[in-house]
Amino acid sequence: MRLKSFHGSNMQEAMAAVRDAMGEDAIIVSMRDEDTGVRITAAVDENAPVHVPQPTEEAKPKLNLSDFQIAEPTDHADALADLLYRHGVPARTADQMTSAAIGFPFAKDLKSLLTSVLEKLLPFESPTPTGNRPVLLVGPPGVGKTLTTAKLAAQAHMQGQRVAVFTTDTIRAGGVEQLESFTQVLGLDLIAAETAGALADGIEAMRSQSDIILIDSAGFNPFDMKDVSELVVMIKAIGGLNAVDTVLVLPAGVDAAEAADIASVYQKLGIKRLIMTRLDCARRLGGVIAACLTGPFQLLALSQSARVSDGVAPITPAEFADILLQAPKGTS
Protein backbone atom coordinates (compact mmCIF):
# COMPACT_ATOMS: atom_id res chain seq x y z
CA MET A 1 0.00 0.00 0.00
CA ARG A 2 0.99 3.61 -0.56
CA LEU A 3 0.16 6.22 2.08
CA LYS A 4 0.00 9.95 1.41
CA SER A 5 -1.21 13.08 3.18
CA PHE A 6 -3.35 15.77 1.52
CA HIS A 7 -4.28 19.27 2.68
CA GLY A 8 -7.21 21.44 1.70
CA SER A 9 -8.83 24.62 2.93
CA ASN A 10 -11.97 22.56 3.61
CA MET A 11 -13.11 18.93 3.58
CA GLN A 12 -14.37 19.05 -0.01
CA GLU A 13 -11.09 20.42 -1.31
CA ALA A 14 -9.02 17.86 0.59
CA MET A 15 -11.22 14.97 -0.60
CA ALA A 16 -10.93 16.21 -4.18
CA ALA A 17 -7.15 16.19 -3.86
CA VAL A 18 -7.28 12.59 -2.62
CA ARG A 19 -9.45 11.49 -5.55
CA ASP A 20 -7.31 13.31 -8.12
CA ALA A 21 -4.08 11.78 -6.85
CA MET A 22 -5.15 8.30 -5.73
CA GLY A 23 -8.45 7.57 -7.44
CA GLU A 24 -11.79 6.36 -6.14
CA ASP A 25 -10.25 3.27 -4.51
CA ALA A 26 -8.31 5.34 -1.97
CA ILE A 27 -8.91 4.44 1.67
CA ILE A 28 -9.19 7.28 4.16
CA VAL A 29 -6.83 6.51 7.06
CA SER A 30 -7.30 9.66 9.12
CA MET A 31 -8.73 13.18 9.01
CA ARG A 32 -7.87 16.10 11.24
CA ASP A 33 -8.54 19.82 11.41
CA GLU A 34 -5.59 22.20 11.23
CA ASP A 35 -5.31 25.96 11.57
CA THR A 36 -5.15 26.33 7.80
CA GLY A 37 -7.79 23.75 6.87
CA VAL A 38 -8.17 19.97 6.81
CA ARG A 39 -5.52 17.24 6.45
CA ILE A 40 -6.47 13.78 5.17
CA THR A 41 -4.17 10.76 5.18
CA ALA A 42 -5.20 8.18 2.58
CA ALA A 43 -3.89 4.83 1.35
CA VAL A 44 -4.26 2.93 -1.90
CA ASP A 45 -3.36 -0.66 -2.75
CA GLU A 46 -1.06 -0.51 -5.78
CA ASN A 47 -0.98 -4.27 -6.24
CA ALA A 48 -3.75 -5.62 -8.46
CA PRO A 49 -5.21 -9.01 -7.49
CA VAL A 50 -3.33 -11.89 -9.04
CA HIS A 51 -5.16 -15.05 -10.18
CA VAL A 52 -3.60 -18.15 -8.65
CA PRO A 53 -4.51 -21.52 -10.24
CA GLN A 54 -6.20 -23.90 -7.83
CA PRO A 55 -4.30 -27.10 -7.07
CA THR A 56 -5.76 -30.40 -8.20
CA GLU A 57 -7.46 -32.69 -5.71
CA GLU A 58 -4.30 -34.80 -5.51
CA ALA A 59 -2.11 -31.76 -4.83
CA LYS A 60 -4.30 -30.21 -2.17
CA PRO A 61 -2.68 -30.52 1.27
CA LYS A 62 -4.65 -31.85 4.20
CA LEU A 63 -6.04 -29.05 6.34
CA ASN A 64 -6.39 -28.90 10.09
CA LEU A 65 -8.75 -26.66 12.03
CA SER A 66 -5.82 -24.44 12.96
CA ASP A 67 -5.28 -23.67 9.27
CA PHE A 68 -8.49 -21.67 9.29
CA GLN A 69 -7.55 -19.63 12.34
CA ILE A 70 -5.64 -17.02 10.37
CA ALA A 71 -4.95 -13.67 11.98
CA GLU A 72 -6.81 -10.81 10.40
CA PRO A 73 -4.82 -7.70 9.50
CA THR A 74 -5.30 -4.97 12.07
CA ASP A 75 -5.54 -1.27 11.34
CA HIS A 76 -4.14 1.00 14.01
CA ALA A 77 -2.99 3.62 11.50
CA ASP A 78 -5.75 6.04 12.49
CA ALA A 79 -4.82 5.76 16.16
CA LEU A 80 -1.15 6.25 15.29
CA ALA A 81 -1.92 9.35 13.22
CA ASP A 82 -3.98 10.76 16.10
CA LEU A 83 -1.18 10.08 18.59
CA LEU A 84 1.41 11.81 16.41
CA TYR A 85 -0.95 14.76 15.99
CA ARG A 86 -1.36 15.10 19.76
CA HIS A 87 2.42 15.15 20.13
CA GLY A 88 2.72 17.92 17.54
CA VAL A 89 4.75 15.83 15.10
CA PRO A 90 5.26 17.73 11.80
CA ALA A 91 3.15 16.46 8.89
CA ARG A 92 6.12 15.20 6.86
CA THR A 93 7.51 13.25 9.81
CA ALA A 94 4.06 11.86 10.65
CA ASP A 95 3.66 10.72 7.04
CA GLN A 96 7.02 8.95 7.26
CA MET A 97 5.91 7.06 10.36
CA THR A 98 2.42 6.16 9.13
CA SER A 99 3.92 4.96 5.85
CA ALA A 100 6.30 2.71 7.80
CA ALA A 101 3.31 1.38 9.75
CA ILE A 102 1.92 -0.23 6.58
CA GLY A 103 4.67 -2.82 6.90
CA PHE A 104 3.16 -4.12 10.15
CA PRO A 105 -0.46 -5.05 9.31
CA PHE A 106 -0.76 -7.66 12.07
CA ALA A 107 0.29 -5.48 15.02
CA LYS A 108 -1.90 -6.54 17.93
CA ASP A 109 -2.30 -3.04 19.35
CA LEU A 110 -1.07 0.53 19.01
CA LYS A 111 1.92 -0.02 21.28
CA SER A 112 3.11 -2.97 19.20
CA LEU A 113 2.70 -0.97 16.00
CA LEU A 114 4.49 2.08 17.39
CA THR A 115 7.32 -0.06 18.76
CA SER A 116 7.81 -1.71 15.36
CA VAL A 117 7.79 1.64 13.56
CA LEU A 118 10.34 3.15 15.95
CA GLU A 119 12.54 0.07 15.67
CA LYS A 120 12.41 0.28 11.88
CA LEU A 121 13.11 4.01 11.56
CA LEU A 122 15.51 4.70 14.43
CA PRO A 123 18.76 3.10 15.55
CA PHE A 124 18.87 2.68 19.33
CA GLU A 125 22.19 2.45 21.16
CA SER A 126 23.49 2.35 24.72
CA PRO A 127 24.82 5.70 26.02
CA THR A 128 27.66 3.97 27.86
CA PRO A 129 30.96 5.06 26.28
CA THR A 130 33.09 2.23 24.95
CA GLY A 131 36.82 1.97 24.38
CA ASN A 132 39.01 4.99 24.99
CA ARG A 133 37.25 7.38 22.61
CA PRO A 134 36.46 10.72 24.24
CA VAL A 135 32.75 11.56 24.48
CA LEU A 136 31.98 15.14 23.43
CA LEU A 137 28.55 16.56 24.30
CA VAL A 138 27.46 19.37 21.97
CA GLY A 139 24.34 21.44 21.44
CA PRO A 140 22.84 24.92 21.74
CA PRO A 141 23.18 26.83 25.03
CA GLY A 142 21.05 25.65 27.94
CA VAL A 143 19.99 22.23 26.65
CA GLY A 144 21.39 20.18 29.54
CA LYS A 145 24.90 19.25 28.40
CA THR A 146 26.50 19.96 31.78
CA LEU A 147 23.98 17.92 33.77
CA THR A 148 24.24 15.08 31.26
CA THR A 149 28.03 15.14 31.57
CA ALA A 150 27.69 14.94 35.35
CA LYS A 151 25.26 12.01 35.06
CA LEU A 152 27.55 10.06 32.74
CA ALA A 153 30.53 10.78 34.98
CA ALA A 154 28.64 9.62 38.08
CA GLN A 155 27.49 6.41 36.39
CA ALA A 156 30.98 5.53 35.20
CA HIS A 157 32.55 6.41 38.56
CA MET A 158 30.06 4.24 40.45
CA GLN A 159 30.97 1.36 38.13
CA GLY A 160 34.59 1.67 39.22
CA GLN A 161 35.87 3.24 36.02
CA ARG A 162 38.53 5.92 35.88
CA VAL A 163 36.86 9.09 34.62
CA ALA A 164 38.43 12.26 33.23
CA VAL A 165 36.10 15.24 32.86
CA PHE A 166 36.84 18.28 30.68
CA THR A 167 34.90 21.47 30.06
CA THR A 168 35.32 24.07 27.34
CA ASP A 169 32.54 26.22 28.80
CA THR A 170 35.00 28.76 30.25
CA ILE A 171 33.36 31.99 29.02
CA ARG A 172 29.84 31.63 30.42
CA ALA A 173 29.49 32.89 33.98
CA GLY A 174 29.41 29.88 36.28
CA GLY A 175 30.02 27.42 33.46
CA VAL A 176 33.05 25.80 35.09
CA GLU A 177 31.71 26.11 38.63
CA GLN A 178 28.45 24.32 37.81
CA LEU A 179 30.17 21.17 36.59
CA GLU A 180 32.89 21.42 39.22
CA SER A 181 30.28 21.24 41.97
CA PHE A 182 29.30 17.81 40.62
CA THR A 183 32.81 16.47 40.03
CA GLN A 184 33.98 17.49 43.51
CA VAL A 185 31.25 15.35 45.08
CA LEU A 186 32.54 12.41 43.04
CA GLY A 187 36.14 13.14 43.97
CA LEU A 188 37.06 13.90 40.35
CA ASP A 189 39.19 16.73 39.01
CA LEU A 190 37.62 18.99 36.39
CA ILE A 191 39.97 20.12 33.64
CA ALA A 192 39.04 23.42 31.99
CA ALA A 193 40.33 23.89 28.42
CA GLU A 194 40.09 27.40 27.00
CA THR A 195 41.23 26.51 23.47
CA ALA A 196 40.89 23.58 21.09
CA GLY A 197 44.62 23.00 21.30
CA ALA A 198 44.57 22.91 25.09
CA LEU A 199 41.72 20.40 24.97
CA ALA A 200 43.63 18.16 22.56
CA ASP A 201 46.75 18.27 24.75
CA GLY A 202 44.74 17.55 27.89
CA ILE A 203 43.03 14.55 26.33
CA GLU A 204 46.36 13.05 25.28
CA ALA A 205 47.75 13.57 28.77
CA MET A 206 44.78 11.85 30.40
CA ARG A 207 44.23 9.07 27.87
CA SER A 208 46.48 6.52 29.58
CA GLN A 209 45.09 7.41 33.01
CA SER A 210 41.40 7.13 32.15
CA ASP A 211 38.87 4.56 31.08
CA ILE A 212 36.40 7.24 30.00
CA ILE A 213 36.95 10.84 28.92
CA LEU A 214 33.92 13.16 28.99
CA ILE A 215 33.88 16.65 27.48
CA ASP A 216 31.22 19.25 28.31
CA SER A 217 31.37 21.82 25.52
CA ALA A 218 30.19 25.41 25.53
CA GLY A 219 26.83 26.05 23.90
CA PHE A 220 27.04 26.59 20.14
CA ASN A 221 24.38 28.47 18.19
CA PRO A 222 23.64 26.18 15.22
CA PHE A 223 22.48 29.15 13.15
CA ASP A 224 25.63 31.22 13.71
CA MET A 225 28.37 30.27 11.25
CA LYS A 226 31.07 31.55 13.60
CA ASP A 227 29.88 29.21 16.35
CA VAL A 228 29.58 26.31 13.93
CA SER A 229 33.10 26.94 12.63
CA GLU A 230 34.49 26.94 16.18
CA LEU A 231 32.80 23.60 16.86
CA VAL A 232 34.29 22.11 13.69
CA VAL A 233 37.76 23.35 14.68
CA MET A 234 37.42 21.80 18.13
CA ILE A 235 36.30 18.42 16.77
CA LYS A 236 39.17 18.37 14.29
CA ALA A 237 41.67 19.31 17.01
CA ILE A 238 40.78 16.24 19.07
CA GLY A 239 41.01 13.84 16.15
CA GLY A 240 37.81 14.34 14.17
CA LEU A 241 34.54 12.44 14.25
CA ASN A 242 36.32 9.11 13.78
CA ALA A 243 38.28 9.61 17.00
CA VAL A 244 35.60 11.06 19.28
CA ASP A 245 32.01 10.07 20.08
CA THR A 246 30.19 13.34 19.48
CA VAL A 247 26.68 13.43 20.93
CA LEU A 248 24.03 16.10 20.32
CA VAL A 249 22.01 17.05 23.40
CA LEU A 250 18.53 18.57 22.99
CA PRO A 251 15.67 19.14 25.44
CA ALA A 252 12.31 17.42 25.07
CA GLY A 253 9.38 19.78 24.69
CA VAL A 254 11.12 22.08 22.22
CA ASP A 255 9.10 23.12 19.17
CA ALA A 256 9.16 20.23 16.71
CA ALA A 257 10.08 22.27 13.64
CA GLU A 258 12.79 24.06 15.61
CA ALA A 259 14.18 20.74 16.87
CA ALA A 260 14.33 19.40 13.32
CA ASP A 261 16.15 22.53 12.10
CA ILE A 262 18.70 22.35 14.92
CA ALA A 263 19.25 18.62 14.44
CA SER A 264 19.69 19.14 10.70
CA VAL A 265 22.65 21.49 11.24
CA TYR A 266 24.46 19.05 13.52
CA GLN A 267 23.60 16.13 11.25
CA LYS A 268 25.28 17.92 8.33
CA LEU A 269 28.43 18.14 10.45
CA GLY A 270 28.43 14.34 10.64
CA ILE A 271 27.04 14.01 14.17
CA LYS A 272 24.78 10.96 14.44
CA ARG A 273 24.08 10.42 18.15
CA LEU A 274 21.45 12.11 20.30
CA ILE A 275 20.44 12.36 23.95
CA MET A 276 17.16 14.10 24.78
CA THR A 277 16.91 15.78 28.19
CA ARG A 278 14.13 17.13 30.45
CA LEU A 279 11.62 14.50 29.50
CA ASP A 280 10.02 15.02 32.92
CA CYS A 281 9.20 18.62 31.96
CA ALA A 282 7.54 17.85 28.61
CA ARG A 283 4.13 16.46 27.68
CA ARG A 284 4.29 16.68 23.89
CA LEU A 285 7.31 15.00 22.35
CA GLY A 286 6.99 15.93 18.70
CA GLY A 287 10.36 17.65 19.00
CA VAL A 288 12.00 14.40 20.13
CA ILE A 289 10.59 12.48 17.18
CA ALA A 290 11.34 15.23 14.64
CA ALA A 291 14.94 15.56 15.82
CA CYS A 292 15.52 11.81 15.86
CA LEU A 293 14.22 11.26 12.34
CA THR A 294 16.16 14.19 10.87
CA GLY A 295 19.36 12.14 10.72
CA PRO A 296 18.21 9.68 11.61
CA PHE A 297 20.10 9.99 14.86
CA GLN A 298 21.00 7.10 17.11
CA LEU A 299 18.81 7.73 20.14
CA LEU A 300 21.08 7.00 23.09
CA ALA A 301 18.86 7.99 25.99
CA LEU A 302 16.03 10.14 27.29
CA SER A 303 17.01 11.89 30.52
CA GLN A 304 13.95 12.00 32.76
CA SER A 305 15.17 13.78 35.89
CA ALA A 306 17.27 16.74 37.03
CA ARG A 307 18.92 14.57 39.70
CA VAL A 308 22.45 13.43 38.90
CA SER A 309 21.87 10.24 40.89
CA ASP A 310 19.14 9.16 38.45
CA GLY A 311 21.72 8.85 35.70
CA VAL A 312 21.15 8.55 31.97
CA ALA A 313 19.47 5.28 31.03
CA PRO A 314 19.41 3.69 27.58
CA ILE A 315 16.02 3.64 25.89
CA THR A 316 14.46 0.80 23.89
CA PRO A 317 11.81 1.12 21.17
CA ALA A 318 9.18 -0.41 23.48
CA GLU A 319 10.05 1.99 26.32
CA PHE A 320 9.94 4.95 23.95
CA ALA A 321 6.54 3.77 22.71
CA ASP A 322 5.25 3.60 26.31
CA ILE A 323 6.38 7.18 26.91
CA LEU A 324 4.72 8.44 23.72
CA LEU A 325 1.48 6.66 24.59
CA GLN A 326 1.25 8.71 27.78
CA ALA A 327 0.46 11.80 25.70
CA PRO A 328 -2.36 13.89 27.19
CA LYS A 329 -5.74 13.14 25.67
CA GLY A 330 -7.64 15.71 23.67
CA THR A 331 -4.73 18.11 23.19
CA SER A 332 -3.19 19.53 20.07
Steps between C-alpha positions, in 0.01 A plus 500: 500500500599861444417761764484873433379813677286769334407850616207717402338818623186294568386137497374512141828637370707244690280211381529624142878498532487140624283390207714682243823347627393152612170427329166379630654191663694707754440410864472784749736423790453815706357852489586792723433872517795738482528876534516537123236242407462122494765227464405154372730198501397242240631165377463310175590141415730515197508124454223365278354161597688212345317184386656190653409163341331262741690180576354170387330271749816289520719804568281655766662469844303367793361780714465515875264724694793722593554577131179700502594704805691761303569835661314786342699811410452773757476870427640727767615762249224742599593472867867549413423810293294641788780432749759673282264795458459534877878505537530777241703291256551690170289373209797374297639305795155361584460386139836323522389311810151410377650380172738275695201367695361339183775241532349370825138407416470239776605718795281394791460850642623857466799445727619205292459700180679805639783286637549335160498835320755651739720192472487521121570873468740569787825340612511458878832477683630490856633835630784327684830609342713217367873474443719802561324739262421834663129584524423858395157642587391781267188707447350848530534691829287382791394158371640295789851407386660571838248296699526216249879506531466480878257207471729305268798572724311384810385179331849412381657588836251283689591212268862531609628657180766768486333817374657817361267798463574804282306819438542760228222715646746754645336823377148464640465626856492199730561254218803338663366531854174321418672185378772525763239482775402157365851366441617602848227286657629206296860573593592576138713783366343726238735613225407830335629547143476851358614411147466207262873442521495491879215249488691276259812511719299428814329200344833350395639552849203328663445222247725245671361589843131472414247243393253768392555860392197732507496849349234760583515757221382859501164564337521554124234688305426271203384797293815707556774405254770628735381266775470210258852563370639500855331166568649351183847624599466345845388162364787495252750594772411193706523260208180550302173310508678167453696550822232645728141401580318827440149509645235767439298595808152652459214557745164328463207736462674730253298604195506211254592704193771679697639168626515366145682813378755482782555127452544552126796735554681256728414208273668679208815522712500120519361467853274195527430446871237669715399525865172674583475668841222635726249237405340552842418860404334423165159361407516522121802332346468593135837672530664175613359308205575775246860533618558125504370445148694793353820295485385254589689531825590211725281563803727427795278599790217715630598675823194511724622678813710796614665283767853386420442181699227392256758469225443470127332173406494341155161495331344216300235532228237347731587740784489796263160382376371483860613858560334626181176322587477705819421809292218709649162425348310757300791740452654642188 
